[in-house]
């Protein structure tokens, strides 16, 4: 395989404090998820790049993602995601930043990966 056949991506990982809930939780066993609860959301954003000299500089890219989340969701230093799931947050970031994939985990335990 030649190097011209390879695809390169950059990956930015970040952590933010957030509150969300599963408003329509139908499961009795975990009905507490209907109530707003706090997590440290661990987010990994993967974006395709087209050359090896940082056409997207990943430190600046991470800052852009953090700024976007802060401007849209932060309230008193905590992100308020309402009834958004990990999957919903990942899809929003994929669409906003033209990502290849995005992972969002609650407390680095359970979460979702969404890919194009």
N, CA, C and O atoms as CSV, one atom per row, in Angstrom:
chain,resi,resn,atom,element,x,y,z
A,1,UNK,N,N,0.839,-1.178,0.000
A,1,UNK,CA,C,0.000,0.000,0.000
A,1,UNK,C,C,0.885,1.243,0.000
A,1,UNK,O,O,1.826,1.353,0.786
A,2,UNK,N,N,0.571,2.159,-0.881
A,2,UNK,CA,C,1.329,3.402,-0.921
A,2,UNK,C,C,0.746,4.395,0.074
A,2,UNK,O,O,-0.397,4.268,0.514
A,3,UNK,N,N,1.556,5.379,0.413
A,3,UNK,CA,C,1.081,6.372,1.376
A,3,UNK,C,C,-0.057,7.214,0.808
A,3,UNK,O,O,-0.818,7.808,1.572
A,4,UNK,N,N,-0.190,7.277,-0.518
A,4,UNK,CA,C,-1.279,8.056,-1.103
A,4,UNK,C,C,-2.640,7.410,-0.860
A,4,UNK,O,O,-3.670,8.065,-1.021
A,5,UNK,N,N,-2.658,6.137,-0.477
A,5,UNK,CA,C,-3.912,5.439,-0.196
A,5,UNK,C,C,-4.336,5.552,1.266
A,5,UNK,O,O,-5.409,5.080,1.639
A,6,UNK,N,N,-3.509,6.169,2.085
A,6,UNK,CA,C,-3.804,6.249,3.508
A,6,UNK,C,C,-4.678,7.464,3.823
A,6,UNK,O,O,-4.568,8.510,3.185
A,7,UNK,N,N,-5.523,7.304,4.794
A,7,UNK,CA,C,-6.383,8.380,5.278
A,7,UNK,C,C,-5.863,8.795,6.654
A,7,UNK,O,O,-5.571,7.941,7.492
A,8,UNK,N,N,-5.748,10.092,6.885
A,8,UNK,CA,C,-5.233,10.599,8.149
A,8,UNK,C,C,-6.311,11.410,8.858
A,8,UNK,O,O,-7.032,12.196,8.243
A,9,UNK,N,N,-6.400,11.198,10.157
A,9,UNK,CA,C,-7.317,11.997,10.976
A,9,UNK,C,C,-6.561,12.533,12.179
A,9,UNK,O,O,-5.540,11.985,12.596
A,10,UNK,N,N,-7.090,13.619,12.724
A,10,UNK,CA,C,-6.609,14.104,14.008
A,10,UNK,C,C,-7.679,13.786,15.041
A,10,UNK,O,O,-8.856,13.653,14.705
A,11,UNK,N,N,-7.273,13.665,16.284
A,11,UNK,CA,C,-8.204,13.348,17.359
A,11,UNK,C,C,-7.994,14.337,18.496
A,11,UNK,O,O,-6.873,14.523,18.970
A,12,UNK,N,N,-9.069,14.962,18.926
A,12,UNK,CA,C,-9.048,15.859,20.074
A,12,UNK,C,C,-9.900,15.232,21.168
A,12,UNK,O,O,-11.035,14.822,20.929
A,13,UNK,N,N,-9.341,15.164,22.364
A,13,UNK,CA,C,-10.074,14.644,23.511
A,13,UNK,C,C,-10.239,15.752,24.520
A,13,UNK,O,O,-9.316,16.529,24.765
A,14,UNK,N,N,-11.430,15.824,25.111
A,14,UNK,CA,C,-11.697,16.842,26.102
A,14,UNK,C,C,-12.678,16.317,27.131
A,14,UNK,O,O,-13.364,15.320,26.911
A,15,UNK,N,N,-12.729,17.005,28.253
A,15,UNK,CA,C,-13.644,16.651,29.335
A,15,UNK,C,C,-14.375,17.914,29.761
A,15,UNK,O,O,-13.781,18.982,29.903
A,16,UNK,N,N,-15.680,17.764,29.961
A,16,UNK,CA,C,-16.467,18.884,30.445
A,16,UNK,C,C,-17.471,18.380,31.487
A,16,UNK,O,O,-17.948,17.246,31.418
A,17,UNK,N,N,-17.770,19.227,32.424
A,17,UNK,CA,C,-18.800,18.920,33.402
A,17,UNK,C,C,-20.147,19.263,32.795
A,17,UNK,O,O,-20.314,20.327,32.198
A,18,UNK,N,N,-21.112,18.357,32.948
A,18,UNK,CA,C,-22.424,18.619,32.384
A,18,UNK,C,C,-23.535,17.936,33.153
A,18,UNK,O,O,-23.317,16.990,33.910
A,19,UNK,N,N,-24.722,18.444,32.936
A,19,UNK,CA,C,-25.934,17.892,33.536
A,19,UNK,C,C,-26.899,17.567,32.408
A,19,UNK,O,O,-27.081,18.354,31.479
A,20,UNK,N,N,-27.519,16.385,32.505
A,20,UNK,CA,C,-28.556,16.021,31.546
A,20,UNK,C,C,-29.534,15.072,32.216
A,20,UNK,O,O,-29.361,14.688,33.373
A,21,UNK,N,N,-30.552,14.706,31.474
A,21,UNK,CA,C,-31.515,13.729,31.978
A,21,UNK,C,C,-32.152,13.004,30.797
A,21,UNK,O,O,-32.115,13.484,29.664
A,22,UNK,N,N,-32.731,11.853,31.076
A,22,UNK,CA,C,-33.462,11.071,30.075
A,22,UNK,C,C,-34.933,11.248,30.399
A,22,UNK,O,O,-35.542,10.447,31.108
A,23,UNK,N,N,-35.473,12.305,29.865
A,23,UNK,CA,C,-36.816,12.751,30.206
A,23,UNK,C,C,-37.874,11.665,29.985
A,23,UNK,O,O,-38.806,11.546,30.781
A,24,UNK,N,N,-37.746,10.888,28.936
A,24,UNK,CA,C,-38.763,9.886,28.588
A,24,UNK,C,C,-38.306,8.464,28.891
A,24,UNK,O,O,-38.690,7.529,28.189
A,25,UNK,N,N,-37.511,8.297,29.903
A,25,UNK,CA,C,-37.014,6.967,30.263
A,25,UNK,C,C,-38.190,6.022,30.568
A,25,UNK,O,O,-38.959,6.271,31.497
A,26,UNK,N,N,-38.327,4.942,29.787
A,26,UNK,CA,C,-39.433,4.013,30.010
A,26,UNK,C,C,-39.074,2.854,30.942
A,26,UNK,O,O,-39.910,1.990,31.206
A,27,UNK,N,N,-37.847,2.833,31.436
A,27,UNK,CA,C,-37.341,1.689,32.191
A,27,UNK,C,C,-37.437,1.939,33.692
A,27,UNK,O,O,-36.763,2.823,34.222
A,28,UNK,N,N,-38.250,1.183,34.355
A,28,UNK,CA,C,-38.480,1.348,35.787
A,28,UNK,C,C,-37.179,1.205,36.592
A,28,UNK,O,O,-36.950,1.932,37.559
A,29,UNK,N,N,-36.349,0.270,36.179
A,29,UNK,CA,C,-35.114,-0.019,36.919
A,29,UNK,C,C,-34.165,1.181,37.000
A,29,UNK,O,O,-33.413,1.317,37.965
A,30,UNK,N,N,-34.202,2.040,35.993
A,30,UNK,CA,C,-33.316,3.214,35.974
A,30,UNK,C,C,-34.126,4.507,35.835
A,30,UNK,O,O,-33.682,5.456,35.189
A,31,UNK,N,N,-35.290,4.538,36.433
A,31,UNK,CA,C,-36.169,5.705,36.320
A,31,UNK,C,C,-35.544,6.977,36.910
A,31,UNK,O,O,-35.981,8.086,36.603
A,32,UNK,N,N,-34.523,6.812,37.755
A,32,UNK,CA,C,-33.813,7.970,38.314
A,32,UNK,C,C,-33.149,8.797,37.215
A,32,UNK,O,O,-32.830,9.965,37.434
A,33,UNK,N,N,-32.936,8.206,36.035
A,33,UNK,CA,C,-32.315,8.942,34.935
A,33,UNK,C,C,-33.216,10.042,34.381
A,33,UNK,O,O,-32.759,10.895,33.620
A,34,UNK,N,N,-34.492,10.024,34.759
A,34,UNK,CA,C,-35.400,11.098,34.362
A,34,UNK,C,C,-35.025,12.419,35.029
A,34,UNK,O,O,-35.286,13.497,34.496
A,35,UNK,N,N,-34.410,12.313,36.202
A,35,UNK,CA,C,-34.016,13.515,36.944
A,35,UNK,C,C,-32.675,14.041,36.421
A,35,UNK,O,O,-31.813,13.253,36.033
A,36,UNK,N,N,-32.494,15.360,36.408
A,36,UNK,CA,C,-31.191,15.904,36.007
A,36,UNK,C,C,-30.082,15.353,36.904
A,36,UNK,O,O,-30.209,15.316,38.128
A,37,UNK,N,N,-28.992,14.927,36.262
A,37,UNK,CA,C,-27.858,14.379,37.005
A,37,UNK,C,C,-26.555,14.791,36.319
A,37,UNK,O,O,-26.521,15.066,35.120
A,38,UNK,N,N,-25.499,14.825,37.108
A,38,UNK,CA,C,-24.195,15.346,36.678
A,38,UNK,C,C,-23.287,14.228,36.208
A,38,UNK,O,O,-23.302,13.117,36.739
A,39,UNK,N,N,-22.498,14.554,35.198
A,39,UNK,CA,C,-21.429,13.678,34.721
A,39,UNK,C,C,-20.224,14.535,34.340
A,39,UNK,O,O,-20.346,15.738,34.108
A,40,UNK,N,N,-19.085,13.904,34.280
A,40,UNK,CA,C,-17.968,14.445,33.529
A,40,UNK,C,C,-18.047,13.753,32.172
A,40,UNK,O,O,-17.839,12.545,32.067
A,41,UNK,N,N,-18.349,14.528,31.140
A,41,UNK,CA,C,-18.456,13.993,29.787
A,41,UNK,C,C,-17.071,13.963,29.162
A,41,UNK,O,O,-16.389,14.986,29.088
A,42,UNK,N,N,-16.667,12.794,28.719
A,42,UNK,CA,C,-15.391,12.603,28.021
A,42,UNK,C,C,-15.715,12.521,26.539
A,42,UNK,O,O,-16.447,11.637,26.094
A,43,UNK,N,N,-15.158,13.457,25.786
A,43,UNK,CA,C,-15.499,13.594,24.371
A,43,UNK,C,C,-14.241,13.427,23.538
A,43,UNK,O,O,-13.192,13.991,23.849
A,44,UNK,N,N,-14.361,12.646,22.481
A,44,UNK,CA,C,-13.268,12.437,21.538
A,44,UNK,C,C,-13.784,12.758,20.142
A,44,UNK,O,O,-14.722,12.126,19.655
A,45,UNK,N,N,-13.165,13.746,19.504
A,45,UNK,CA,C,-13.576,14.188,18.173
A,45,UNK,C,C,-12.504,13.820,17.161
A,45,UNK,O,O,-11.328,14.133,17.349
A,46,UNK,N,N,-12.912,13.157,16.093
A,46,UNK,CA,C,-11.975,12.727,15.047
A,46,UNK,C,C,-12.322,13.441,13.746
A,46,UNK,O,O,-13.461,13.392,13.283
A,47,UNK,N,N,-11.319,14.107,13.157
A,47,UNK,CA,C,-11.519,14.898,11.938
A,47,UNK,C,C,-10.478,14.530,10.898
A,47,UNK,O,O,-9.291,14.412,11.206
A,48,UNK,N,N,-10.927,14.349,9.669
A,48,UNK,CA,C,-10.008,14.015,8.578
A,48,UNK,C,C,-9.160,15.232,8.217
A,48,UNK,O,O,-9.650,16.360,8.184
A,49,UNK,N,N,-7.891,14.983,7.951
A,49,UNK,CA,C,-6.976,16.011,7.450
A,49,UNK,C,C,-6.385,15.508,6.136
A,49,UNK,O,O,-6.417,14.312,5.844
A,50,UNK,N,N,-5.849,16.434,5.353
A,50,UNK,CA,C,-5.476,16.085,3.985
A,50,UNK,C,C,-3.995,16.242,3.681
A,50,UNK,O,O,-3.569,16.004,2.551
A,51,UNK,N,N,-3.210,16.636,4.662
A,51,UNK,CA,C,-1.757,16.579,4.521
A,51,UNK,C,C,-1.141,16.468,5.904
A,51,UNK,O,O,-1.831,16.608,6.913
A,52,UNK,N,N,0.146,16.218,5.947
A,52,UNK,CA,C,0.820,15.920,7.209
A,52,UNK,C,C,1.404,17.155,7.906
A,52,UNK,O,O,2.173,17.025,8.858
A,53,UNK,N,N,1.045,18.326,7.440
A,53,UNK,CA,C,1.586,19.543,8.035
A,53,UNK,C,C,0.485,20.350,8.707
A,53,UNK,O,O,0.440,21.576,8.602
A,54,UNK,N,N,-0.396,19.647,9.396
A,54,UNK,CA,C,-1.434,20.237,10.229
A,54,UNK,C,C,-2.334,21.214,9.488
A,54,UNK,O,O,-2.389,22.391,9.845
A,55,UNK,N,N,-3.030,20.754,8.478
A,55,UNK,CA,C,-4.021,21.655,7.876
A,55,UNK,C,C,-5.121,21.992,8.886
A,55,UNK,O,O,-5.837,22.978,8.712
A,56,UNK,N,N,-5.259,21.183,9.936
A,56,UNK,CA,C,-6.079,21.525,11.095
A,56,UNK,C,C,-5.184,21.332,12.317
A,56,UNK,O,O,-4.786,20.209,12.627
A,57,UNK,N,N,-4.873,22.406,12.996
A,57,UNK,CA,C,-3.997,22.316,14.157
A,57,UNK,C,C,-4.831,21.858,15.341
A,57,UNK,O,O,-5.799,22.527,15.702
A,58,UNK,N,N,-4.478,20.731,15.953
A,58,UNK,CA,C,-5.396,20.126,16.913
A,58,UNK,C,C,-5.545,20.862,18.230
A,58,UNK,O,O,-6.589,20.731,18.870
A,59,UNK,N,N,-4.564,21.624,18.667
A,59,UNK,CA,C,-4.747,22.428,19.882
A,59,UNK,C,C,-5.797,23.511,19.634
A,59,UNK,O,O,-6.682,23.728,20.462
A,60,UNK,N,N,-5.694,24.181,18.500
A,60,UNK,CA,C,-6.669,25.213,18.152
A,60,UNK,C,C,-8.050,24.597,17.905
A,60,UNK,O,O,-9.068,25.193,18.256
A,61,UNK,N,N,-8.083,23.419,17.310
A,61,UNK,CA,C,-9.343,22.735,17.040
A,61,UNK,C,C,-10.050,22.375,18.351
A,61,UNK,O,O,-11.262,22.549,18.481
A,62,UNK,N,N,-9.294,21.880,19.301
A,62,UNK,CA,C,-9.868,21.565,20.614
A,62,UNK,C,C,-10.455,22.819,21.255
A,62,UNK,O,O,-11.539,22.774,21.837
A,63,UNK,N,N,-9.747,23.925,21.149
A,63,UNK,CA,C,-10.249,25.178,21.701
A,63,UNK,C,C,-11.554,25.608,21.034
A,63,UNK,O,O,-12.450,26.131,21.696
A,64,UNK,N,N,-11.659,25.386,19.722
A,64,UNK,CA,C,-12.890,25.722,19.002
A,64,UNK,C,C,-14.065,24.893,19.516
A,64,UNK,O,O,-15.164,25.416,19.703
A,65,UNK,N,N,-13.834,23.610,19.741
A,65,UNK,CA,C,-14.893,22.732,20.238
A,65,UNK,C,C,-15.325,23.174,21.640
A,65,UNK,O,O,-16.517,23.289,21.925
A,66,UNK,N,N,-14.341,23.419,22.507
A,66,UNK,CA,C,-14.654,23.875,23.865
A,66,UNK,C,C,-15.426,25.196,23.857
A,66,UNK,O,O,-16.379,25.364,24.618
A,67,UNK,N,N,-15.021,26.117,23.010
A,67,UNK,CA,C,-15.698,27.411,22.910
A,67,UNK,C,C,-17.138,27.223,22.436
A,67,UNK,O,O,-18.057,27.847,22.967
A,68,UNK,N,N,-17.333,26.364,21.439
A,68,UNK,CA,C,-18.677,26.089,20.931
A,68,UNK,C,C,-19.572,25.553,22.047
A,68,UNK,O,O,-20.685,26.038,22.247
A,69,UNK,N,N,-19.079,24.554,22.769
A,69,UNK,CA,C,-19.867,23.951,23.842
A,69,UNK,C,C,-20.155,24.962,24.954
A,69,UNK,O,O,-21.262,25.007,25.491
A,70,UNK,N,N,-19.160,25.764,25.289
A,70,UNK,CA,C,-19.338,26.777,26.331
A,70,UNK,C,C,-20.403,27.790,25.923
A,70,UNK,O,O,-21.301,28.107,26.703
A,71,UNK,N,N,-20.296,28.294,24.696
A,71,UNK,CA,C,-21.239,29.319,24.235
A,71,UNK,C,C,-22.663,28.790,24.132
A,71,UNK,O,O,-23.619,29.523,24.386
A,72,UNK,N,N,-22.808,27.530,23.764
A,72,UNK,CA,C,-24.146,26.983,23.551
A,72,UNK,C,C,-24.770,26.395,24.822
A,72,UNK,O,O,-25.982,26.490,25.014
A,73,UNK,N,N,-23.957,25.794,25.683
A,73,UNK,CA,C,-24.525,25.008,26.781
A,73,UNK,C,C,-24.100,25.407,28.192
A,73,UNK,O,O,-24.752,25.008,29.157
A,74,UNK,N,N,-23.030,26.181,28.339
A,74,UNK,CA,C,-22.532,26.434,29.690
A,74,UNK,C,C,-23.398,27.451,30.428
A,74,UNK,O,O,-23.813,28.472,29.880
A,75,UNK,N,N,-23.652,27.127,31.691
A,75,UNK,CA,C,-24.407,27.998,32.586
A,75,UNK,C,C,-23.776,27.859,33.967
A,75,UNK,O,O,-23.849,26.793,34.578
A,76,UNK,N,N,-23.162,28.919,34.456
A,76,UNK,CA,C,-22.471,28.872,35.754
A,76,UNK,C,C,-21.415,27.771,35.804
A,76,UNK,O,O,-21.367,26.991,36.755
A,77,UNK,N,N,-20.584,27.711,34.793
A,77,UNK,CA,C,-19.444,26.789,34.698
A,77,UNK,C,C,-19.831,25.324,34.552
A,77,UNK,O,O,-18.973,24.450,34.680
A,78,UNK,N,N,-21.093,25.035,34.287
A,78,UNK,CA,C,-21.532,23.661,34.051
A,78,UNK,C,C,-22.372,23.649,32.783
A,78,UNK,O,O,-23.203,24.533,32.575
A,79,UNK,N,N,-22.158,22.653,31.939
A,79,UNK,CA,C,-22.915,22.541,30.693
A,79,UNK,C,C,-24.268,21.909,30.972
A,79,UNK,O,O,-24.354,20.864,31.617
A,80,UNK,N,N,-25.305,22.536,30.492
A,80,UNK,CA,C,-26.674,22.055,30.681
A,80,UNK,C,C,-27.157,21.487,29.343
A,80,UNK,O,O,-27.496,22.234,28.425
A,81,UNK,N,N,-27.184,20.165,29.248
A,81,UNK,CA,C,-27.557,19.494,28.004
A,81,UNK,C,C,-29.037,19.099,27.949
A,81,UNK,O,O,-29.489,18.535,26.952
A,82,UNK,N,N,-29.776,19.386,28.994
A,82,UNK,CA,C,-31.190,19.034,28.982
A,82,UNK,C,C,-31.375,17.537,28.798
A,82,UNK,O,O,-30.730,16.738,29.477
A,83,UNK,N,N,-32.247,17.161,27.888
A,83,UNK,CA,C,-32.523,15.738,27.671
A,83,UNK,C,C,-31.670,15.137,26.550
A,83,UNK,O,O,-32.038,14.111,25.979
A,84,UNK,N,N,-30.547,15.761,26.235
A,84,UNK,CA,C,-29.668,15.221,25.191
A,84,UNK,C,C,-28.901,13.997,25.709
A,84,UNK,O,O,-28.375,14.003,26.822
A,85,UNK,N,N,-28.852,12.963,24.887
A,85,UNK,CA,C,-28.073,11.761,25.182
A,85,UNK,C,C,-26.652,11.935,24.668
A,85,UNK,O,O,-26.346,12.905,23.975
A,86,UNK,N,N,-25.793,10.993,25.012
A,86,UNK,CA,C,-24.426,10.989,24.468
A,86,UNK,C,C,-24.464,10.948,22.944
A,86,UNK,O,O,-23.690,11.635,22.278
A,87,UNK,N,N,-25.364,10.144,22.402
A,87,UNK,CA,C,-25.493,10.019,20.946
A,87,UNK,C,C,-25.875,11.360,20.318
A,87,UNK,O,O,-25.348,11.738,19.272
A,88,UNK,N,N,-26.791,12.066,20.965
A,88,UNK,CA,C,-27.235,13.360,20.424
A,88,UNK,C,C,-26.115,14.391,20.450
A,88,UNK,O,O,-25.950,15.156,19.499
A,89,UNK,N,N,-25.349,14.415,21.527
A,89,UNK,CA,C,-24.221,15.346,21.630
A,89,UNK,C,C,-23.195,15.023,20.545
A,89,UNK,O,O,-22.691,15.927,19.878
A,90,UNK,N,N,-22.885,13.742,20.368
A,90,UNK,CA,C,-21.919,13.329,19.341
A,90,UNK,C,C,-22.386,13.738,17.953
A,90,UNK,O,O,-21.597,14.267,17.171
A,91,UNK,N,N,-23.647,13.504,17.636
A,91,UNK,CA,C,-24.171,13.872,16.309
A,91,UNK,C,C,-24.100,15.373,16.080
A,91,UNK,O,O,-23.777,15.820,14.980
A,92,UNK,N,N,-24.397,16.146,17.103
A,92,UNK,CA,C,-24.309,17.601,16.952
A,92,UNK,C,C,-22.878,18.032,16.648
A,92,UNK,O,O,-22.650,18.866,15.772
A,93,UNK,N,N,-21.917,17.465,17.371
A,93,UNK,CA,C,-20.516,17.832,17.127
A,93,UNK,C,C,-20.044,17.372,15.748
A,93,UNK,O,O,-19.287,18.084,15.088
A,94,UNK,N,N,-20.476,16.198,15.308
A,94,UNK,CA,C,-20.133,15.733,13.956
A,94,UNK,C,C,-20.625,16.736,12.916
A,94,UNK,O,O,-19.886,17.108,12.004
A,95,UNK,N,N,-21.862,17.166,13.058
A,95,UNK,CA,C,-22.433,18.104,12.085
A,95,UNK,C,C,-21.792,19.481,12.163
A,95,UNK,O,O,-21.541,20.109,11.135
A,96,UNK,N,N,-21.528,19.947,13.359
A,96,UNK,CA,C,-20.968,21.297,13.537
A,96,UNK,C,C,-19.532,21.403,13.045
A,96,UNK,O,O,-19.138,22.434,12.499
A,97,UNK,N,N,-18.739,20.336,13.234
A,97,UNK,CA,C,-17.306,20.393,12.939
A,97,UNK,C,C,-16.876,19.457,11.810
A,97,UNK,O,O,-15.680,19.266,11.589
A,98,UNK,N,N,-17.827,18.878,11.102
A,98,UNK,CA,C,-17.530,17.977,9.987
A,98,UNK,C,C,-16.559,16.870,10.417
A,98,UNK,O,O,-15.519,16.657,9.792
A,99,UNK,N,N,-16.921,16.180,11.485
A,99,UNK,CA,C,-16.076,15.130,12.037
A,99,UNK,C,C,-16.296,13.807,11.302
A,99,UNK,O,O,-17.346,13.586,10.698
A,100,UNK,N,N,-15.300,12.941,11.364
A,100,UNK,CA,C,-15.402,11.564,10.872
A,100,UNK,C,C,-16.150,10.732,11.903
A,100,UNK,O,O,-16.987,9.900,11.553
A,101,UNK,N,N,-15.840,10.962,13.180
A,101,UNK,CA,C,-16.513,10.256,14.263
A,101,UNK,C,C,-16.420,11.089,15.536
A,101,UNK,O,O,-15.608,12.007,15.651
A,102,UNK,N,N,-17.277,10.735,16.480
A,102,UNK,CA,C,-17.256,11.400,17.773
A,102,UNK,C,C,-17.715,10.403,18.823
A,102,UNK,O,O,-18.684,9.671,18.621
A,103,UNK,N,N,-17.010,10.384,19.948
A,103,UNK,CA,C,-17.379,9.556,21.092
A,103,UNK,C,C,-17.710,10.478,22.259
A,103,UNK,O,O,-17.015,11.462,22.509
A,104,UNK,N,N,-18.779,10.143,22.964
A,104,UNK,CA,C,-19.143,10.873,24.172
A,104,UNK,C,C,-19.428,9.831,25.248
A,104,UNK,O,O,-20.304,8.981,25.090
A,105,UNK,N,N,-18.673,9.911,26.349
A,105,UNK,CA,C,-18.817,8.966,27.452
A,105,UNK,C,C,-19.186,9.711,28.725
A,105,UNK,O,O,-18.709,10.819,28.970
A,106,UNK,N,N,-20.032,9.098,29.524
A,106,UNK,CA,C,-20.374,9.619,30.838
A,106,UNK,C,C,-19.376,9.061,31.847
A,106,UNK,O,O,-19.280,7.850,32.044
A,107,UNK,N,N,-18.638,9.963,32.479
A,107,UNK,CA,C,-17.664,9.580,33.503
A,107,UNK,C,C,-16.649,8.562,32.998
A,107,UNK,O,O,-16.108,7.773,33.774
A,108,UNK,N,N,-16.396,8.586,31.702
A,108,UNK,CA,C,-15.446,7.684,31.030
A,108,UNK,C,C,-15.807,6.206,31.232
A,108,UNK,O,O,-14.931,5.341,31.219
A,109,UNK,N,N,-17.090,5.929,31.418
A,109,UNK,CA,C,-17.565,4.553,31.622
A,109,UNK,C,C,-18.430,4.085,30.463
A,109,UNK,O,O,-18.059,3.180,29.716
A,110,UNK,N,N,-19.578,4.711,30.331
A,110,UNK,CA,C,-20.556,4.293,29.339
A,110,UNK,C,C,-20.801,5.459,28.389
A,110,UNK,O,O,-20.829,6.619,28.800
A,111,UNK,N,N,-20.978,5.130,27.110
A,111,UNK,CA,C,-21.191,6.194,26.162
A,111,UNK,C,C,-21.495,5.674,24.783
A,111,UNK,O,O,-21.953,4.546,24.605
A,112,UNK,N,N,-21.231,6.521,23.811
A,112,UNK,CA,C,-21.582,6.192,22.431
A,112,UNK,C,C,-20.510,6.688,21.476
A,112,UNK,O,O,-19.821,7.675,21.736
A,113,UNK,N,N,-20.392,5.980,20.371
A,113,UNK,CA,C,-19.553,6.413,19.244
A,113,UNK,C,C,-20.469,6.558,18.040
A,113,UNK,O,O,-21.240,5.653,17.719
A,114,UNK,N,N,-20.378,7.697,17.383
A,114,UNK,CA,C,-21.136,7.934,16.159
A,114,UNK,C,C,-20.123,8.189,15.049
A,114,UNK,O,O,-19.193,8.978,15.216
A,115,UNK,N,N,-20.309,7.521,13.924
A,115,UNK,CA,C,-19.401,7.639,12.774
A,115,UNK,C,C,-20.179,8.011,11.529
A,115,UNK,O,O,-21.346,7.656,11.370
A,116,UNK,N,N,-19.503,8.736,10.649
A,116,UNK,CA,C,-20.094,9.016,9.333
A,116,UNK,C,C,-20.036,7.787,8.475
A,116,UNK,O,O,-20.482,7.813,7.328
